[in-house]
Amino acid sequence: MAGIGPDDIDLAQLQDTEAGAEIMHMAENGFCEHGEQERIIQQGETEIGGRFPVNTDGGCLANGEPVGASGLRQVYENVLQLRGSAGKRQVPNDPKVAYTHVYGAQE
């Protein structure tokens, strides 16, 4: 990943096509250990003002899933965040590195 690791990332958009997906992907992408997700979420660490904001625009659960374009929506949200132009959703402390996670299917 371009010489950076999970600790270098300021915010993330994680695939969340179902309610449990975001939680699973937090660990699968190396942002926490398996089993830590409940504590991290309860402590507010994934909220916009938290230590590691996740799905700052609400993800697919809030926006719907535009099949084939989910990743582009995530990239767009990350660009807004990095430019400081996400309005009420803006992550504080001038984020510099954002992460997008999306997956697809093969026939």
N, C-alpha and C positions, 0 to 999 in steps of 0.2 A: 504494500500500500504506500508507494511513493516515499518510503523512508520515515513514515510516521506510524504511531501506534494508537491504540484506543485512548490513552491518557492525553494525547495531543488534540483530540477532537472536542470541539466546543458544543456541538449539538448534532442530533441525528434524526433522519426520517427513516423509519423502519417499516417494512411491509406489514400491513395489519388488515388483511382481508377478512379475518375473523378475530373475535375478541381476544383469544389467547396468543395470537401470533406475535404481537409486539413484545409481549412478556418473554416468549421463547427466544425471540431474535436478539433481545438484549444480551443474553448469555452466549448465544451462538455466534454473535459478532464480536465477542470479547470485551464487552463493556462492563460485565460483572461475571461473577461465578454463578453456575447453576445453583438455584436455591436462594440467591440473594435478592431476586427481583421483588418479592413481596415487601421486604424491609425498605428497599430503595424507593419503591412507589409510595409506601405509607409515609415515609419521611419527606415526601415531596421533591425528591431529587430529580425526577423526570419532568417536573413542571417548568413552565417558561422561566421562572426566576430561580429554578433549582440548580444544583451542581451540574447536571447533565440533561438538558431539555431534550425530550423525544417527541416527535410528531407534533411540532409546534402549530401546525394548521389543523390538527385534529385527525390527520391521516385519512385512510380510505373509509374508516368508520364514520367520519364526519362529512367527507366530501363525496362519497361514492367511489366506485372503482371503474375508472375509464379504461377498460381492458386494452392493453397495448400502450397506454399513455400514463399509467400510474407513476412510472419512474420519472417522466418529464414533469409531472406535477410536483414530485418530491424535489427535483432539482430546482424548479422554479421557487419553491418555498425556501430552499437553502440559499439561493441567490438573493432573495429579498432579505433574509436574515443577515447575510454577509455584507450587504450594502447598507444595512441599517434602516431599511424602508418597509418593515413588516408591520408597522403601526402598533395596534394594541397587542399583537402577538410577538413583538420584538424581544428577542433574548437580550438581557442587559450585558454590560461589560464588553461590548465591541467584539463579538465572536469573529474569529479568523479562519477556522477550519470546520467544515460541515461534512457530514457523511450521509450518503444515500444508499439504501439497501432495498432492492426489489428483485423478484425472481419471476421466471416465466415457466412455460411448459413446452414440451416437445410432443409432436404427434408420433 
